[in-house]
Amino acid sequence: MNFKKIFYLSTVFVLALSSCSDNDETEDSFTPKVFNVMGKVEKGPMIRGSHVNMRTLDEYMTPTGSFYSATIDNNLGDFNYGALKINSPYAQLTADGYFFNEIDGELSEGTIKLDAIVDLKDNSTINVNVLTHLKSKRIHHLITTKGMTFKEANAQAQKELLTQFGLQQYASKDASQFSLTSGDDASGALIAISSLVLTDRSDAEIVEYLSILSNEFGKEGAFSQETKKRIQSGKNYLNARLDRISENIKSRYKELGLEVKVKDLAYYFDWDNDGIAGNELDESESVTLSTTEINVPKEGGEYTISIVSDKPYYLNPPSFDSDSDSGLQELPQDNVIEENYFGGLYEPGANLPTPSIKYNKTIENNTITIKIEPAQFKKDLSTTFTVYNARGKVAATVTIKQSGDKNYWVKHDPVRLGDAGEHVVLGIMSIMRDAVSKQLHLQTGYIHQENFRDPVPFRPYDGEIGNIWGRYYTAINQWLTMKDVDANQLNCYQSFIDTHLALAYYQLSSRWGGIPFIMQRPNDAHIFLPRTDEAEVLSRVENMLFDAMGDLDEHRYDAFQDANSMLFVSKNVARILLAFVYCNQKKFDKALPLLEEVIRRGEYHLEYSQATEYQNNAECILGYYPEMSSAQKIFPCLDYKDVILTAAECLYHTGNTPKAKEYINQVCEYKNLTADQSDVLKAIASLHYQINSPSYMNFIRRNGLGESFMGLSPNNLYQLLWPIPSGELDKNPQLTQNPGYY
């Protein structure tokens, strides 16, 4: 007998002299008896054919040498060892197999192991689950290092574990009796913790994460701060998915012939991190306020609003919806005075007015106090802020309306960017650069396929497609943020920003047709909009450009590193973009004068160079440098070759074929190309193709040349538009897919 066992036997002997009540926990007092050992493995549950091994343990958690094996009989996770005569009531069960993932509603691709350490005297019907697994090492640790009995160790581990998740009110029932199918609080708690283990992890990551949780909890009876952050991030990820999890569980068991109920899972998460799950939620996500609108005179003032609820509410949510569980994301914040972020939007010394309502707000005991400063603006203004529940859902919105000071006036002169403004603009331009370059790369790969009767189409799940879509919308959101800040200060960048926004929307509509159209930065972290019809998108972009042109200057604009030069687009940029929009609307008579004005002004001209060469030369109207460096290669957005070919297209459609051919000949001469001019449109298409023009697909689509020039079959003409990324369809239920894609 080793020293450790001698020590514990001695301890038990001493305890036995002082208290007979502990004798029932010792192996010596246990008479071998027959147990009918059975149960379920409920990690979602485990599927038929999985294995469940059992070994008996003595009171010190040392294996006695008895080993039993069973196989799960069905997809409900049932196993049954039958009648066993066992020499010790303590047993460790280990289940190993594939399982149903309640988050994605699918069977796992990898296997998982789950443990349970139990006392068969208490119950020989056992549910092996995530809770029993996380408790096992803790029970073993408390017995082998703290000298506890199994009963003491199990009770302590049970309470410690559920307390880590704010579920201590359910600790009186042993985890081995928790079941996914019971429809009670224990079921809700088990589903919640099981889902936190899964989130959006791969099967291998689930195994790794379970090991981290088990090891940390086994030693300390608590999780590390880093793990607690991951659990918080997991809650954020699950926040918008709880109803889906419930439906996945009910659907799975219904397929297996069992009707189950699932309680509202929101009540089994500690959203506000106060250590108790479910105590922070109202039955309704909305809440009543004593008022939702404050009307403030120009002098300002202090106001209070009462929240009619005994549940806590917040101005900055403790939890929120997230698409990732990789770590804590920045919580949504109410940017009351956004000048703090854009404090350097303008150059030093710029005369900064503050045409925004300045206020501070606090909340205590569900009473909101708002202190509003005197107006420093002329026109009446309004703003809003949001009240959140503990899950980060919008529970109410408060509007503040303040009268302007009619005697306040500040001249708004455009000024150059400050340090923060330069940083923002360069960042947006780098995002646009990547979107444009990747878009051109995908177009090039597609149009140069050898067999266009059966081309390889774009795929909705192609990561590059989603990447380009995401980059354009990231740029749009950042432009809108800058537009809001400028509007509340000098209001001098609006037309420049609108032109850049028009470019982003033109590119999006060119590739996807109808798209979500956003021109106001939303208050919520997520906004789900349906697609705006392509014709309406183009009409809105047309109006933006038409209005902006009046404020833009006449100057040469190309591919610059300097943030100020990038921001301050020329009138020619807006002219060309508007002309391209008109072409996509088939308003060639409106497009032609704009293009001819660009040509007439002579600020750009063709150069003798390679057909597919794009540099910052006399042909570059708008382009992006790679990595914003001084490299010569650029990614073209607007190019003079494209202007000439588009003008030729407009001339053809307006009946001036001879002049259209003159423009075609110019491109052929400068780029050493040939084009059969017996069909003018196909000649223009050929040159677009040969110079790898960014407008090639647009030209083909609006002129109906997908079949006769590209060689697409009628069934494949849908490929002239790209598929909406599958990831966007998953996130936004209001989006629809382009025809032809699945």
C-alpha positions in Angstrom: 0.0 0.0 0.0 1.5 3.3 -1.0 2.0 6.3 1.3 -0.9 8.3 0.0 -3.3 5.4 0.5 -1.9 4.8 4.1 -2.5 8.5 4.8 -6.1 8.5 3.7 -6.9 5.2 5.4 -5.4 6.6 8.6 -7.5 9.7 8.1 -10.7 7.7 7.6 -9.9 5.6 10.7 -9.6 8.7 12.8 -12.8 10.2 11.4 -14.6 6.9 12.0 -13.7 7.1 15.7 -15.3 10.6 15.9 -18.2 10.2 13.6 -20.0 7.0 12.5 -21.9 9.0 9.9 -19.0 9.0 7.5 -18.7 5.2 7.3 -21.2 5.0 4.5 -18.6 6.8 2.2 -15.8 4.2 2.6 -15.2 1.2 0.4 -14.8 -1.1 3.5 -18.4 -0.5 4.5 -19.8 -1.2 1.0 -21.1 -4.6 0.3 -20.9 -5.6 -3.4 -24.3 -5.5 -5.0 -26.0 -5.6 -8.3 -26.7 -2.3 -10.2 -28.7 -1.9 -13.4 -26.4 0.8 -15.0 -27.9 2.7 -17.9 -28.3 6.2 -19.1 -27.7 8.7 -22.0 -24.9 10.6 -23.5 -26.3 14.0 -24.2 -23.8 16.1 -26.0 -26.4 17.0 -28.4 -26.9 13.8 -28.1 -24.2 11.3 -29.1 -25.2 9.1 -32.0 -25.7 5.3 -32.5 -22.5 3.3 -32.4 -20.6 5.5 -30.0 -18.8 3.8 -27.1 -19.3 4.2 -23.4 -16.7 2.6 -21.1 -17.0 2.4 -17.4 -14.4 1.5 -14.7 -15.1 1.3 -11.0 -13.1 3.5 -8.6 -12.4 3.2 -4.9 -13.1 6.1 -2.5 -9.7 7.6 -3.4 -10.5 7.6 -7.1 -8.1 4.8 -7.8 -9.4 2.2 -10.4 -10.3 -1.1 -8.8 -9.6 -3.0 -12.0 -13.2 -3.7 -13.1 -13.9 -2.4 -16.6 -17.1 -2.5 -18.6 -18.0 -1.5 -22.1 -21.3 -0.6 -23.8 -22.4 0.8 -27.2 -24.9 3.6 -27.6 -28.0 1.8 -28.9 -29.7 4.7 -30.8 -29.4 8.3 -31.9 -31.0 9.4 -28.6 -27.7 8.6 -26.9 -29.1 5.6 -24.8 -26.7 3.0 -23.4 -27.3 0.1 -21.0 -24.8 -2.1 -19.3 -27.5 -4.3 -17.8 -27.2 -5.9 -14.3 -23.7 -5.6 -12.9 -22.4 -6.8 -9.5 -20.0 -4.1 -8.6 -17.5 -4.1 -5.7 -17.4 -0.2 -5.4 -20.2 2.3 -5.9 -17.9 4.9 -7.5 -17.5 4.7 -11.3 -16.0 6.8 -14.1 -17.8 6.6 -17.4 -16.2 7.8 -20.6 -18.2 8.3 -23.8 -16.5 8.6 -27.1 -18.3 9.3 -30.4 -19.9 11.7 -32.9 -22.6 14.1 -31.7 -25.4 16.4 -32.8 -24.3 20.0 -32.8 -27.2 22.1 -31.5 -25.9 25.4 -32.9 -25.4 24.5 -36.5 -28.1 21.7 -36.5 -25.7 19.1 -38.0 -23.9 16.0 -36.9 -20.3 16.6 -36.0 -17.4 15.6 -38.4 -15.1 14.7 -35.5 -15.5 12.8 -32.2 -15.6 14.0 -28.7 -14.9 12.4 -25.3 -17.1 13.1 -22.2 -16.5 11.9 -18.7 -18.7 11.4 -15.6 -17.7 10.4 -12.1 -20.7 9.1 -10.2 -21.9 7.3 -7.1 -24.1 4.4 -8.3 -25.7 4.2 -4.8 -27.3 7.6 -5.5 -28.5 6.8 -9.0 -27.5 4.1 -11.5 -29.3 5.9 -14.3 -26.7 8.4 -15.5 -26.7 11.2 -18.1 -23.1 11.9 -19.3 -22.9 15.5 -20.5 -20.7 18.6 -20.6 -21.4 19.3 -16.9 -20.4 15.9 -15.7 -17.3 16.2 -17.9 -16.3 19.6 -16.5 -16.9 18.3 -12.9 -14.9 15.1 -13.2 -11.3 16.5 -12.7 -12.5 18.8 -10.0 -14.1 15.9 -8.0 -10.9 13.9 -8.5 -8.8 16.9 -7.3 -10.9 17.5 -4.2 -10.7 13.9 -3.1 -7.1 13.2 -3.8 -5.6 16.5 -2.6 -8.2 17.8 0.0 -9.2 14.5 1.6 -12.9 15.1 0.9 -15.4 12.3 0.6 -17.0 11.8 -2.8 -20.3 13.2 -1.5 -18.5 16.4 -0.3 -16.4 16.8 -3.4 -19.3 16.2 -5.8 -21.5 18.8 -4.0 -18.7 21.4 -4.0 -17.7 20.8 -7.6 -21.4 21.0 -8.7 -21.9 24.3 -6.9 -18.6 25.8 -8.1 -19.2 24.8 -11.7 -22.7 26.2 -12.0 -21.7 29.4 -10.1 -19.1 30.0 -12.9 -22.0 30.4 -15.3 -24.4 32.2 -12.9 -26.5 29.1 -12.6 -25.9 28.2 -8.9 -29.7 28.2 -8.2 -29.8 24.8 -10.0 -26.9 23.2 -8.1 -29.1 21.1 -5.9 -29.7 18.6 -8.7 -26.7 16.5 -9.7 -25.4 17.1 -13.2 -25.6 13.4 -14.0 -29.4 13.9 -13.8 -29.6 16.9 -16.0 -31.1 16.1 -19.4 -31.5 18.0 -22.7 -35.0 16.5 -23.0 -36.5 17.2 -19.6 -37.8 20.7 -20.6 -37.0 22.1 -17.1 -34.5 24.5 -15.7 -31.9 21.9 -15.5 -32.3 21.3 -19.2 -32.1 25.0 -20.0 -28.9 25.3 -17.9 -27.3 22.2 -19.7 -28.2 23.6 -23.1 -26.7 27.0 -22.3 -23.4 25.6 -21.0 -23.2 23.1 -23.8 -23.8 25.8 -26.4 -21.1 28.0 -24.8 -18.6 25.2 -25.4 -19.6 24.9 -29.1 -20.3 28.4 -30.4 -18.7 28.6 -33.8 -15.7 26.4 -33.0 -14.6 23.5 -35.2 -14.8 20.0 -33.8 -11.0 20.0 -33.1 -11.4 23.4 -31.4 -14.2 22.1 -29.2 -12.0 19.3 -28.0 -9.2 21.8 -27.2 -11.6 24.2 -25.5 -13.1 21.4 -23.3 -9.7 20.5 -22.2 -8.8 24.1 -21.2 -12.1 24.4 -19.3 -11.7 21.0 -17.6 -8.1 21.6 -16.6 -8.6 25.1 -15.2 -11.8 24.2 -13.3 -10.2 20.9 -12.0 -7.4 22.7 -10.3 -9.0 26.0 -9.1 -12.8 25.4 -9.1 -13.0 28.5 -11.3 -11.9 29.7 -14.7 -9.1 32.1 -15.5 -9.8 35.7 -16.5 -8.9 34.9 -20.1 -11.3 32.0 -20.2 -14.0 34.2 -18.6 -13.5 36.7 -21.5 -13.9 33.8 -24.0 -17.1 32.8 -22.2 -18.4 36.4 -22.4 -17.5 36.4 -26.1 -19.3 33.1 -26.5 -22.5 34.6 -24.9 -22.3 37.5 -27.4 -22.0 35.0 -30.3 -25.0 33.0 -29.0 -27.1 36.1 -28.3 -28.8 36.2 -31.7 -28.9 32.4 -32.1 -30.8 31.2 -29.1 -34.1 30.6 -30.9 -32.3 28.7 -33.6 -30.6 26.5 -31.0 -34.0 25.7 -29.5 -35.4 24.8 -32.8 -32.5 22.7 -33.8 -32.8 20.6 -30.6 -36.6 20.2 -31.0 -36.2 19.3 -34.7 -33.5 16.8 -34.0 -35.5 15.0 -31.3 -38.7 15.1 -33.4 -36.8 13.3 -36.2 -36.0 10.7 -33.6 -39.6 10.3 -32.5 -39.5 12.4 -29.4 -41.3 15.7 -28.7 -39.3 17.9 -26.4 -39.8 21.4 -24.9 -37.0 23.9 -24.5 -37.4 26.8 -22.1 -36.4 30.3 -23.1 -32.7 30.0 -23.2 -32.0 33.7 -22.6 -32.7 33.1 -18.9 -29.8 30.8 -18.5 -27.0 33.2 -19.4 -25.5 35.9 -17.1 -25.8 38.8 -19.6 -24.8 41.6 -17.2 -22.1 39.6 -15.4 -23.5 40.1 -12.0 -23.0 36.4 -11.1 -26.7 35.4 -11.5 -28.2 34.3 -14.8 -31.6 35.4 -15.9 -32.3 38.0 -13.2 -31.7 40.9 -15.5 -34.3 40.2 -18.2 -37.9 41.5 -18.7 -40.3 39.3 -20.5 -40.4 41.9 -23.2 -37.3 43.4 -24.9 -38.9 46.9 -25.0 -39.3 49.0 -21.9 -41.5 52.0 -21.0 -39.9 55.3 -20.2 -41.4 58.3 -18.4 -40.7 60.2 -21.7 -39.0 59.4 -25.0 -38.5 63.0 -26.1 -36.9 66.0 -24.5 -37.4 69.5 -25.9 -34.6 71.7 -24.8 -34.2 75.5 -25.2 -31.0 77.0 -26.5 -29.8 77.6 -23.0 -29.6 73.9 -22.3 -30.6 72.3 -19.0 -30.7 69.1 -16.9 -33.4 66.4 -17.4 -34.3 63.0 -15.9 -36.1 60.1 -17.4 -37.4 57.2 -15.3 -37.4 53.6 -16.7 -40.5 51.8 -15.6 -39.0 48.4 -14.7 -37.4 46.6 -11.8 -34.8 45.1 -14.2 -31.6 46.8 -15.0 -31.1 48.8 -18.2 -28.0 50.3 -19.7 -26.7 53.1 -21.9 -23.9 50.9 -23.1 -24.9 47.2 -23.2 -22.9 44.7 -21.2 -23.6 42.1 -23.9 -24.4 42.3 -27.6 -24.7 40.3 -30.8 -21.5 39.1 -32.3 -20.5 37.0 -35.3 -17.4 35.7 -33.7 -16.4 34.0 -30.5 -12.6 34.5 -31.0 -12.4 37.1 -28.2 -14.1 40.1 -26.7 -15.0 42.6 -29.3 -15.4 46.3 -28.6 -18.9 46.9 -27.2 -21.2 49.2 -29.0 -20.9 52.7 -27.6 -23.0 55.8 -27.9 -20.7 58.3 -29.5 -22.3 61.4 -28.0 -19.5 63.8 -28.9 -17.9 62.2 -31.9 -15.4 65.1 -32.2 -13.4 63.2 -29.5 -12.6 60.6 -32.2 -12.2 63.0 -35.0 -10.6 65.7 -33.0 -8.0 66.1 -35.7 -10.4 65.8 -38.7 -9.3 69.3 -39.9 -5.9 70.9 -40.0 -4.7 72.7 -36.8 -6.0 76.2 -36.5 -9.2 75.5 -38.4 -12.1 77.4 -37.0 -14.2 74.6 -35.6 -17.9 75.3 -34.9 -19.9 72.7 -33.1 -23.2 72.3 -34.8 -24.2 69.3 -32.6 -26.1 68.9 -29.4 -23.5 68.6 -26.6 -24.7 66.5 -23.7 -23.7 63.9 -21.1 -25.9 61.1 -19.8 -25.7 58.8 -16.9 -27.9 56.1 -15.5 -28.4 55.0 -11.9 -31.2 52.9 -10.4 -33.0 53.0 -13.7 -33.1 56.8 -13.7 -31.4 58.5 -16.7 -29.9 62.0 -16.1 -29.1 64.1 -19.2 -27.2 67.3 -18.9 -27.4 69.4 -22.1 -25.0 72.3 -22.8 -26.1 75.7 -24.3 -26.6 75.5 -28.1 -23.6 76.5 -30.2 -25.3 76.3 -33.5 -27.9 78.3 -35.4 -30.4 75.8 -36.7 -32.6 73.6 -34.5 -31.1 70.2 -34.1 -32.1 66.8 -32.8 -30.2 63.7 -31.8 -31.0 60.3 -30.2 -29.5 57.9 -27.8 -30.4 54.3 -27.0 -31.4 52.4 -23.9 -30.4 48.7 -23.9 -31.4 45.7 -22.0 -28.8 43.3 -20.6 -28.6 41.3 -23.9 -27.7 44.5 -25.7 -31.1 44.6 -27.5 -32.5 48.1 -28.1 -35.2 48.6 -25.5 -36.0 52.2 -26.1 -34.8 55.3 -27.9 -34.7 58.8 -26.5 -34.9 61.9 -28.8 -33.3 65.2 -27.7 -34.5 68.3 -29.6 -32.7 71.5 -28.9 -33.5 75.0 -30.3 -30.6 76.7 -32.1 -29.1 80.0 -31.2 -30.4 82.2 -34.0 -27.6 84.7 -33.4 -24.8 82.1 -33.7 -23.0 82.1 -37.1 -19.7 80.6 -38.2 -18.6 80.7 -41.8 -17.9 77.2 -43.1 -14.7 77.4 -45.2 -13.3 74.1 -46.6 -10.0 73.3 -44.9 -7.4 70.7 -45.3 -7.4 67.5 -43.3 -5.8 67.2 -39.9 -3.8 64.2 -38.7 -6.9 62.1 -37.7 -8.6 63.1 -41.0 -5.6 62.0 -43.0 -5.5 58.7 -41.2 -9.1 58.0 -41.9 -9.0 58.9 -45.6 -5.8 56.8 -46.2 -7.5 53.9 -44.4 -10.6 54.1 -46.5 -8.6 54.4 -49.7 -6.6 51.3 -48.8 -9.9 49.4 -48.3 -11.2 50.7 -51.7 -7.8 49.8 -53.3 -8.1 46.2 -52.1 -11.8 45.9 -53.3 -11.0 47.3 -56.7 -7.9 45.2 -57.3 -9.6 42.0 -56.1 -12.6 42.8 -58.3 -10.4 43.3 -61.4 -8.5 40.1 -60.5 -11.7 38.0 -60.4 -13.0 39.6 -63.6 -9.8 38.8 -65.4 -9.8 35.2 -64.3 -13.4 34.8 -65.4 -13.3 36.4 -68.8 -10.1 34.5 -69.9 -11.6 31.0 -69.5 -11.2 28.9 -72.6 -14.6 27.3 -72.8 -17.3 29.9 -72.5 -20.0 27.5 -73.5 -19.5 25.9 -70.1 -17.6 28.4 -67.9 -16.8 27.9 -64.3 -19.1 30.4 -62.6 -18.6 32.6 -59.6 -19.7 30.9 -56.3 -21.8 32.5 -53.5 -19.4 30.9 -51.0 -16.3 32.1 -52.7 -14.3 34.0 -50.0 -13.1 36.5 -52.5 -16.6 37.5 -53.5 -17.6 38.0 -49.9 -14.3 39.9 -49.2 -15.0 42.4 -52.0 -18.6 43.0 -50.9 -17.4 43.5 -47.3 -14.7 45.9 -48.3 -17.0 48.1 -50.3 -19.5 48.3 -47.4 -16.7 48.9 -44.9 -15.6 51.8 -47.0 -19.2 53.1 -47.2 -19.7 52.9 -43.5 -16.5 54.8 -42.8 -17.3 57.5 -45.4 -20.7 57.9 -43.7 -19.1 58.2 -40.3 -16.8 60.9 -41.6 -19.7 62.6 -43.4 -21.7 62.8 -40.2 -18.8 64.2 -38.2 -18.1 66.8 -40.9 -21.8 67.7 -41.2 -21.7 68.5 -37.4 -18.6 70.6 -37.7 -17.5 72.6 -40.7 -19.7 70.8 -43.2 -17.1 71.4 -45.9 -16.4 67.8 -47.2 -19.9 66.7 -48.1 -19.7 66.8 -51.9 -16.3 65.1 -51.9 -17.5 62.3 -49.7 -20.7 61.9 -51.7 -18.6 61.4 -54.8 -16.5 58.7 -53.2 -19.8 57.1 -51.9 -21.2 57.2 -55.4 -18.1 55.4 -56.7 -18.5 52.6 -54.1 -22.2 52.2 -55.0 -21.5 52.3 -58.7 -19.0 49.5 -58.3 -21.3 47.4 -56.1 -24.3 47.8 -58.5 -22.1 47.0 -61.5 -21.2 43.6 -60.0 -24.3 42.6 -58.1 -27.2 44.7 -59.6 -29.6 45.5 -56.7 -27.8 46.0 -53.4 -28.6 47.4 -49.9 -28.4 51.2 -50.1 -27.4 53.0 -46.9 -26.9 56.8 -46.7 -27.3 57.3 -43.0 -25.1 55.6 -40.5 -27.3 53.4 -38.3 -27.5 53.7 -34.5 -27.5 49.9 -34.1 -24.3 47.8 -34.5 -26.1 45.7 -37.1 -28.5 46.8 -39.8 -30.4 44.4 -42.1 -31.8 46.0 -45.2 -33.3 44.4 -48.3 -31.8 45.0 -51.7 -32.6 48.2 -53.5 -33.5 47.6 -57.1 -30.5 48.4 -59.4 -32.5 51.1 -61.3 -33.2 52.8 -58.0 -29.6 52.5 -56.9 -28.4 54.1 -60.1 -31.0 56.9 -59.8 -29.8 57.7 -56.3 -26.2 57.7 -57.3 -27.1 59.9 -60.3 -28.7 62.5 -57.9 -25.7 62.4 -55.6 -23.2 63.1 -58.4 -25.4 65.7 -60.0 -25.7 67.6 -56.7 -22.0 67.2 -55.9 -20.7 68.5 -59.2 -21.6 72.1 -58.4 -19.2 72.1 -55.4 -16.2 70.4 -57.1 -13.3 72.2 -58.6 -11.8 71.8 -62.1 -8.4 70.3 -61.6 -6.4 67.2 -62.7 -7.0 64.2 -60.4 -5.2 60.9 -60.6 -3.7 58.3 -58.2 -2.1 60.1 -55.3 -0.6 59.1 -51.9 -1.5 62.4 -50.3 -4.8 62.1 -48.3 -5.9 65.6 -49.1 -5.5 65.0 -52.8 -7.3 61.8 -52.6 -10.3 63.3 -50.8 -10.6 66.4 -52.9 -11.8 64.8 -56.2 -12.1 66.9 -59.2 -15.3 67.7 -61.2 -14.0 65.4 -63.9 -14.2 62.4 -61.6 -17.9 63.2 -60.9 -18.5 63.8 -64.6 -17.1 60.5 -65.7 -18.9 58.6 -62.9 -22.2 60.2 -63.8 -21.6 59.3 -67.5 -20.9 55.7 -66.5 -24.1 55.7 -64.5 -26.1 57.1 -67.4 -24.6 54.4 -69.7 -25.8 51.7 -67.2 -29.2 53.3 -67.4 -28.8 53.3 -71.2 -29.2 57.1 -71.3 -26.3 57.5 -73.8 -27.5 60.9 -74.9 -26.9 62.2 -71.4 -23.6 60.4 -71.0 -22.0 61.7 -74.2 -21.8 65.4 -73.3 -20.1 64.6 -70.0 -17.5 62.4 -71.6 -16.9 64.9 -74.4 -16.4 67.7 -71.9 -13.6 65.6 -70.2 -12.0 65.0 -73.6 -12.4 68.7 -74.6 -10.7 69.9 -71.5 -7.5 68.1 -72.5 -6.3 67.3 -68.9 -5.9 63.6 -69.9 -4.7 62.0 -73.1 -3.8 58.6 -74.5 -0.1 57.5 -74.3 1.9 55.0 -76.4 2.2 52.2 -73.9 1.2 48.5 -73.4 -2.5 47.9 -73.7 -2.9 46.5 -70.2 -0.5 48.8 -68.5 -2.0 51.1 -65.9 0.3 53.7 -64.4 -0.1 57.1 -62.8 0.3 58.8 -66.2 -1.7 61.0 -68.4 -4.3 58.3 -68.8 -5.0 57.8 -65.0 -8.1 59.7 -63.8 -8.6 57.8 -60.6 -6.5 54.8 -59.4 -5.1 53.3 -56.2 -1.5 52.5 -55.5 -0.6 49.1 -54.1 0.1 49.4 -50.4 -0.1 53.2 -50.8 3.5 53.1 -51.9 5.4 55.0 -54.6 5.2 52.0 -56.9 4.3 52.7 -60.5 1.7 50.0 -60.9 -1.8 51.2 -59.9 -5.3 49.6 -59.8 -7.5 51.6 -62.1 -11.0 52.8 -61.3 -11.4 55.6 -63.9 -9.1 55.6 -66.9 -8.9 57.7 -70.0 -8.9 54.7 -72.4 -12.2 53.7 -70.8 -13.5 57.3 -71.3 -12.6 57.2 -75.0 -14.2 53.7 -75.5 -17.3 54.7 -73.6 -17.6 57.9 -75.6 -17.4 55.7 -78.8 -20.2 53.6 -77.4 -22.4 56.6 -76.7 -21.6 58.0 -80.2 -22.7 54.7 -81.8 -26.0 54.7 -79.8 -26.7 58.3 -80.7 -26.2 57.8 -84.4 -22.6 59.1 -85.0 -20.9 56.0 -86.1 -18.0 57.7 -88.0 -16.8 59.6 -84.9 -17.2 56.4 -82.9 -14.8 54.8 -85.2 -12.4 57.7 -84.9 -12.2 57.0 -81.2 -11.8 53.3 -81.8 -8.9 54.0 -84.1 -7.2 56.3 -81.5 -7.1 53.5 -79.0 -5.9 51.0 -81.6 -3.1 53.4 -82.6 -1.8 54.3 -79.2 -2.0 50.7 -77.9 -0.9 48.9 -81.0 -4.2 46.9 -81.2 -6.5 45.8 -84.0 -10.3 45.6 -84.0 -12.7 44.5 -86.7 -15.0 47.5 -87.1 -17.6 45.8 -89.2 -19.6 45.6 -86.0 -18.8 48.8 -83.9 -20.1 47.5 -80.6 -18.1 44.3 -80.9 -15.0 46.3 -81.9 -15.4 48.3 -78.7 -16.0 45.1 -76.7 -12.8 43.7 -78.2 -10.7 46.7 -77.2 -12.2 46.6 -73.6 -11.2 43.0 -73.5 -7.7 43.6 -74.8 -6.9 46.5 -72.5 -8.4 44.5 -69.5 -10.7 47.4 -68.9 -12.5 47.6 -65.5 -15.7 48.4 -67.4 -15.6 45.3 -69.6 -18.4 43.4 -67.9 -20.5 46.5 -67.6 -20.2 47.1 -71.3 -21.0 43.5 -72.2 -24.1 43.4 -69.9 -25.7 46.7 -70.9 -25.2 46.0 -74.7 -26.4 42.4 -74.6 -23.1 40.9 -75.9 -22.8 38.1 -73.4 -23.8 35.5 -75.9 -22.8 36.9 -79.3 -19.4 38.3 -78.2 -18.3 36.5 -75.0 -19.7 33.2 -76.1 -21.9 32.5 -73.1 -24.8 30.1 -73.6 -28.3 31.6 -72.9 -28.4 29.6 -69.7 -25.2 31.1 -68.4 -26.0 34.8 -69.1 -26.8 35.2 -65.4 -23.0 35.0 -64.7 -22.7 38.6 -66.0 -23.7 39.5 -62.4 -22.0 38.1 -59.3 -23.7 36.0 -56.6 -24.6 37.7 -53.4 -22.1 36.2 -50.9 -23.6 33.3 -48.9 -22.3 34.8 -45.7 -24.3 37.9 -46.2 -27.4 35.9 -46.9 -26.9 34.0 -43.7 -26.5 37.2 -41.7 -29.2 39.2 -43.4 -32.6 37.4 -43.8 -33.9 40.2 -46.0 -31.3 39.6 -48.8 -32.2 37.6 -51.8 -29.8 35.8 -54.2 -29.2 36.8 -57.8 -31.0 34.4 -60.3 -29.0 31.4 -61.4 -27.0 31.1 -58.1 -27.8 28.7 -55.3 
